Every structure is written in structure tokens, then in C-alpha cells.
């Protein structure tokens, strides 16, 4: 649920209230009990990341060309066939 900021036009009391988007705006000030509240438009908190964060290396696939990987794979050599002798028919 979003948090809305309110300001009383009568006593200048400011407060925040967590409300549903479809809820009616508050009208009565909890400080002076008059119907002089106004919903204040604010910049909002935005998106906050806490912690060390994520880096591209966190999800990097293993490098298939690494030396550890080369050592674990058997070496495959192509068989070479002798070329036919052109003189022999």
C-alpha cells in the first residue's frame, strides 16, 4: 500500500498515512479535528537497494575455455588418412 502525506490548512500539522489507492482521501485533521486536510504531492521514496548489490559476475556462466575445464576433458584428435598416391591407378 502506498503512503500518502497530508497537511492541515488550519494548524499546519503534517503526517503520513498508509492507505489503499482506492481509499478516499482523509479530510479530518487528527490534531485540530477540523475538516481542513489536504493531500500533499511528494516525490516519493523511489526504489531503495540495500546491501552490497548485484554484479554481472554474480550470474556469469562458467567459462568453457578455462584451464580447469580443459584438464577435465579428454583431448580429441582428428584421424588423418593418407592421401592417395596419384601415380597409382
PyMOL commands that place a pseudoatom at each C-alpha (Angstrom):
pseudoatom trace, name=CA, resn=UNK, resi=1, chain=A, elem=C, hetatm=0, pos=[0.000, 0.000, 0.000]
pseudoatom trace, name=CA, resn=UNK, resi=2, chain=A, elem=C, hetatm=0, pos=[1.258, 3.490, -0.780]
pseudoatom trace, name=CA, resn=UNK, resi=3, chain=A, elem=C, hetatm=0, pos=[1.962, 6.075, 1.898]
pseudoatom trace, name=CA, resn=UNK, resi=4, chain=A, elem=C, hetatm=0, pos=[0.351, 9.490, 1.470]
pseudoatom trace, name=CA, resn=UNK, resi=5, chain=A, elem=C, hetatm=0, pos=[1.387, 12.733, 3.112]
pseudoatom trace, name=CA, resn=UNK, resi=6, chain=A, elem=C, hetatm=0, pos=[-1.250, 15.091, 4.481]
pseudoatom trace, name=CA, resn=UNK, resi=7, chain=A, elem=C, hetatm=0, pos=[-1.123, 18.740, 5.578]
pseudoatom trace, name=CA, resn=UNK, resi=8, chain=A, elem=C, hetatm=0, pos=[-3.727, 20.545, 7.667]
pseudoatom trace, name=CA, resn=UNK, resi=9, chain=A, elem=C, hetatm=0, pos=[-4.503, 24.001, 6.274]
pseudoatom trace, name=CA, resn=UNK, resi=10, chain=A, elem=C, hetatm=0, pos=[-5.703, 25.137, 9.692]
pseudoatom trace, name=CA, resn=UNK, resi=11, chain=A, elem=C, hetatm=0, pos=[-2.903, 24.107, 12.112]
pseudoatom trace, name=CA, resn=UNK, resi=12, chain=A, elem=C, hetatm=0, pos=[-0.129, 23.144, 9.581]
pseudoatom trace, name=CA, resn=UNK, resi=13, chain=A, elem=C, hetatm=0, pos=[0.071, 19.638, 11.077]
pseudoatom trace, name=CA, resn=UNK, resi=14, chain=A, elem=C, hetatm=0, pos=[1.819, 17.234, 8.699]
pseudoatom trace, name=CA, resn=UNK, resi=15, chain=A, elem=C, hetatm=0, pos=[1.655, 13.444, 8.825]
pseudoatom trace, name=CA, resn=UNK, resi=16, chain=A, elem=C, hetatm=0, pos=[1.839, 10.345, 6.655]
pseudoatom trace, name=CA, resn=UNK, resi=17, chain=A, elem=C, hetatm=0, pos=[-0.840, 7.710, 6.314]
pseudoatom trace, name=CA, resn=UNK, resi=18, chain=A, elem=C, hetatm=0, pos=[-0.622, 4.309, 4.629]
pseudoatom trace, name=CA, resn=UNK, resi=19, chain=A, elem=C, hetatm=0, pos=[-3.776, 3.839, 2.556]
pseudoatom trace, name=CA, resn=UNK, resi=20, chain=A, elem=C, hetatm=0, pos=[-5.081, 1.822, -0.324]
pseudoatom trace, name=CA, resn=UNK, resi=21, chain=A, elem=C, hetatm=0, pos=[-5.060, 3.530, -3.706]
pseudoatom trace, name=CA, resn=UNK, resi=22, chain=A, elem=C, hetatm=0, pos=[-8.844, 3.301, -3.914]
pseudoatom trace, name=CA, resn=UNK, resi=23, chain=A, elem=C, hetatm=0, pos=[-9.424, 4.783, -0.416]
pseudoatom trace, name=CA, resn=UNK, resi=24, chain=A, elem=C, hetatm=0, pos=[-10.984, 8.218, -0.111]
pseudoatom trace, name=CA, resn=UNK, resi=25, chain=A, elem=C, hetatm=0, pos=[-8.541, 10.943, 0.997]
pseudoatom trace, name=CA, resn=UNK, resi=26, chain=A, elem=C, hetatm=0, pos=[-8.689, 11.894, 4.662]
pseudoatom trace, name=CA, resn=UNK, resi=27, chain=A, elem=C, hetatm=0, pos=[-10.477, 15.150, 5.479]
pseudoatom trace, name=CA, resn=UNK, resi=28, chain=A, elem=C, hetatm=0, pos=[-10.442, 15.499, 9.268]
pseudoatom trace, name=CA, resn=UNK, resi=29, chain=A, elem=C, hetatm=0, pos=[-7.175, 16.565, 10.921]
pseudoatom trace, name=CA, resn=UNK, resi=30, chain=A, elem=C, hetatm=0, pos=[-6.179, 14.317, 13.853]
pseudoatom trace, name=CA, resn=UNK, resi=31, chain=A, elem=C, hetatm=0, pos=[-4.556, 17.318, 15.573]
pseudoatom trace, name=CA, resn=UNK, resi=32, chain=A, elem=C, hetatm=0, pos=[-7.242, 20.057, 15.470]
pseudoatom trace, name=CA, resn=UNK, resi=33, chain=A, elem=C, hetatm=0, pos=[-10.280, 17.896, 14.459]
pseudoatom trace, name=CA, resn=UNK, resi=34, chain=A, elem=C, hetatm=0, pos=[-11.266, 20.218, 11.595]
pseudoatom trace, name=CA, resn=UNK, resi=35, chain=A, elem=C, hetatm=0, pos=[-12.027, 19.174, 8.017]
pseudoatom trace, name=CA, resn=UNK, resi=36, chain=A, elem=C, hetatm=0, pos=[-9.070, 21.067, 6.569]
pseudoatom trace, name=CA, resn=UNK, resi=37, chain=A, elem=C, hetatm=0, pos=[-6.705, 18.276, 5.452]
pseudoatom trace, name=CA, resn=UNK, resi=38, chain=A, elem=C, hetatm=0, pos=[-5.068, 18.383, 2.069]
pseudoatom trace, name=CA, resn=UNK, resi=39, chain=A, elem=C, hetatm=0, pos=[-3.204, 15.516, 0.405]
pseudoatom trace, name=CA, resn=UNK, resi=40, chain=A, elem=C, hetatm=0, pos=[0.311, 16.714, -0.437]
pseudoatom trace, name=CA, resn=UNK, resi=41, chain=A, elem=C, hetatm=0, pos=[2.012, 15.612, -3.636]
pseudoatom trace, name=CA, resn=UNK, resi=42, chain=A, elem=C, hetatm=0, pos=[5.515, 14.374, -2.860]
pseudoatom trace, name=CA, resn=UNK, resi=43, chain=A, elem=C, hetatm=0, pos=[8.408, 12.951, -4.834]
pseudoatom trace, name=CA, resn=UNK, resi=44, chain=A, elem=C, hetatm=0, pos=[8.082, 9.596, -3.107]
pseudoatom trace, name=CA, resn=UNK, resi=45, chain=A, elem=C, hetatm=0, pos=[10.799, 7.374, -1.743]
pseudoatom trace, name=CA, resn=UNK, resi=46, chain=A, elem=C, hetatm=0, pos=[11.660, 5.700, -5.004]
pseudoatom trace, name=CA, resn=UNK, resi=47, chain=A, elem=C, hetatm=0, pos=[13.414, 2.392, -5.174]
pseudoatom trace, name=CA, resn=UNK, resi=48, chain=A, elem=C, hetatm=0, pos=[15.948, 1.671, -2.448]
pseudoatom trace, name=CA, resn=UNK, resi=49, chain=A, elem=C, hetatm=0, pos=[18.540, -1.088, -2.733]
pseudoatom trace, name=CA, resn=UNK, resi=50, chain=A, elem=C, hetatm=0, pos=[20.209, -2.233, 0.452]
pseudoatom trace, name=CA, resn=UNK, resi=51, chain=A, elem=C, hetatm=0, pos=[23.230, -4.462, 0.729]
pseudoatom trace, name=CA, resn=UNK, resi=52, chain=A, elem=C, hetatm=0, pos=[26.249, -4.952, -1.442]
pseudoatom trace, name=CA, resn=UNK, resi=53, chain=A, elem=C, hetatm=0, pos=[24.186, -5.172, -4.626]
pseudoatom trace, name=CA, resn=UNK, resi=54, chain=A, elem=C, hetatm=0, pos=[24.335, -7.401, -7.647]
pseudoatom trace, name=CA, resn=UNK, resi=55, chain=A, elem=C, hetatm=0, pos=[27.072, -7.520, -10.193]
pseudoatom trace, name=CA, resn=UNK, resi=56, chain=A, elem=C, hetatm=0, pos=[27.308, -9.037, -13.643]
pseudoatom trace, name=CA, resn=UNK, resi=57, chain=A, elem=C, hetatm=0, pos=[29.715, -11.628, -12.265]
pseudoatom trace, name=CA, resn=UNK, resi=58, chain=A, elem=C, hetatm=0, pos=[27.067, -12.910, -9.842]
pseudoatom trace, name=CA, resn=UNK, resi=59, chain=A, elem=C, hetatm=0, pos=[25.266, -14.702, -12.652]
pseudoatom trace, name=CA, resn=UNK, resi=60, chain=A, elem=C, hetatm=0, pos=[28.097, -15.188, -15.098]
pseudoatom trace, name=CA, resn=UNK, resi=61, chain=A, elem=C, hetatm=0, pos=[28.173, -18.552, -16.826]
pseudoatom trace, name=CA, resn=UNK, resi=62, chain=A, elem=C, hetatm=0, pos=[31.259, -20.649, -16.351]
pseudoatom trace, name=CA, resn=UNK, resi=63, chain=A, elem=C, hetatm=0, pos=[33.957, -20.099, -18.932]
pseudoatom trace, name=CA, resn=UNK, resi=64, chain=A, elem=C, hetatm=0, pos=[34.297, -23.254, -21.013]
pseudoatom trace, name=CA, resn=UNK, resi=65, chain=A, elem=C, hetatm=0, pos=[37.802, -22.221, -22.042]
pseudoatom trace, name=CA, resn=UNK, resi=66, chain=A, elem=C, hetatm=0, pos=[39.196, -22.104, -18.533]
pseudoatom trace, name=CA, resn=UNK, resi=67, chain=A, elem=C, hetatm=0, pos=[42.217, -24.250, -17.699]
pseudoatom trace, name=CA, resn=UNK, resi=68, chain=A, elem=C, hetatm=0, pos=[40.313, -26.311, -15.121]
pseudoatom trace, name=CA, resn=UNK, resi=69, chain=A, elem=C, hetatm=0, pos=[37.729, -27.226, -17.684]
pseudoatom trace, name=CA, resn=UNK, resi=70, chain=A, elem=C, hetatm=0, pos=[40.384, -28.132, -20.287]
pseudoatom trace, name=CA, resn=UNK, resi=71, chain=A, elem=C, hetatm=0, pos=[42.092, -30.503, -17.892]
pseudoatom trace, name=CA, resn=UNK, resi=72, chain=A, elem=C, hetatm=0, pos=[38.893, -32.394, -17.188]
pseudoatom trace, name=CA, resn=UNK, resi=73, chain=A, elem=C, hetatm=0, pos=[38.035, -33.008, -20.859]
pseudoatom trace, name=CA, resn=UNK, resi=74, chain=A, elem=C, hetatm=0, pos=[39.816, -35.707, -22.873]
pseudoatom trace, name=CA, resn=UNK, resi=75, chain=A, elem=C, hetatm=0, pos=[41.741, -34.408, -25.848]
pseudoatom trace, name=CA, resn=UNK, resi=76, chain=A, elem=C, hetatm=0, pos=[40.143, -35.368, -29.140]
pseudoatom trace, name=CA, resn=UNK, resi=77, chain=A, elem=C, hetatm=0, pos=[42.352, -35.588, -32.232]
pseudoatom trace, name=CA, resn=UNK, resi=78, chain=A, elem=C, hetatm=0, pos=[41.092, -35.947, -35.740]
pseudoatom trace, name=CA, resn=UNK, resi=79, chain=A, elem=C, hetatm=0, pos=[42.303, -39.039, -37.558]
pseudoatom trace, name=CA, resn=UNK, resi=80, chain=A, elem=C, hetatm=0, pos=[44.306, -38.291, -40.641]
pseudoatom trace, name=CA, resn=UNK, resi=81, chain=A, elem=C, hetatm=0, pos=[44.083, -40.563, -43.625]
pseudoatom trace, name=CA, resn=UNK, resi=82, chain=A, elem=C, hetatm=0, pos=[46.991, -40.798, -46.044]
pseudoatom trace, name=CA, resn=UNK, resi=83, chain=A, elem=C, hetatm=0, pos=[46.339, -39.084, -49.327]
pseudoatom trace, name=CA, resn=UNK, resi=84, chain=A, elem=C, hetatm=0, pos=[46.007, -41.463, -52.256]
pseudoatom trace, name=CA, resn=UNK, resi=85, chain=A, elem=C, hetatm=0, pos=[49.038, -41.641, -54.484]
pseudoatom trace, name=CA, resn=UNK, resi=86, chain=A, elem=C, hetatm=0, pos=[48.271, -40.074, -57.854]
pseudoatom trace, name=CA, resn=UNK, resi=87, chain=A, elem=C, hetatm=0, pos=[50.711, -42.349, -59.667]
pseudoatom trace, name=CA, resn=UNK, resi=88, chain=A, elem=C, hetatm=0, pos=[48.891, -45.485, -58.660]
pseudoatom trace, name=CA, resn=UNK, resi=89, chain=A, elem=C, hetatm=0, pos=[45.725, -46.212, -60.606]
for i in range(1, 89): cmd.bond("trace and resi %d" % i, "trace and resi %d" % (i + 1))
show_as sticks, trace
zoom trace
